[in-house]
């Protein structure tokens, strides 16, 4: 079948699975097909997935049957909620989301970070062409309190849940670092690259954080926390790039001594706390160093 037809069959199943119903108008509105084509698509779906839906003449809609079985869609609750978040935040238009009856939702918003589109394009070009680029960067480091021109060889992007940074080899300090995109004020010329991203050990290697419910919780609370975090055996592993370790630990509340925190606020701890600290030391990402410049990374301050 043509990709367009398969996509429409998947859309039909998406609506039936998540919203319980669909009609021809939904296909017409979503894909811009004709009414006869929408009817053909629904008939084809019935042929390929018999017993999945029934037509209600009064409502003029197809409804999912109780014995509904997935044939074209591999649904994921995280994908659904991610899509819902994107629509709620205004990142994705409703008409592109496949939602029909979208539930009421809201997100804990953070201030939108100002990323210059031309700076982003220049960084992307440097990565794509495997080149270096001059950037005027405003660090929060005491060593360089004023904007400083430096040459970087970018190779990847990172996101800590709040901000995007580019992972790059710094020609000025001869090491791999993170540079927050909004703090790149100007870009200059492209040139030959420095160290390849393949040499970025902190980016290419992973550390396992072993997490478990806070011991201060009651047994029933520990069980629900284990369920919440997907810990079937009471503990689990979060595999993290060394270059992203500080950000992940901070987001999970695992910096410092979480076992001493109020369990009603901090629900999990790191079982391998000593190994976690050694990993942070290995990546030179101690809390004090990071906090001196929130744009810094596992490679040190800028």
Secondary structure, 3 states (H helix, E strand, C coil): CCHHHHHHHHHHHHHHHHHCEECHHHHHHHHCCCHHHHHHHHHHHHHHCCCCEEEECCCCEEEECCCCCCCCCCCCHHHHHHHHHHHHCCCCCHHHCCCCCCCCCCCCCCCCCCCCHHHHHHHHHHHHCCCEEEEEECCCCHHHCCCEEEEEEEEEEEECCCCEEEEEEECCCCEEEEEEHHHEEEEEEEECCCCCHHHCHHHHCEEEEEEEECCCCCHHHHHHHHHHCCCCCCEEEEEEEHHHHHHHHHHHCCCCCHHHCCCCCCCEEECCHHHHHHHHHHCCCCHHHHHCCCCCECCECC
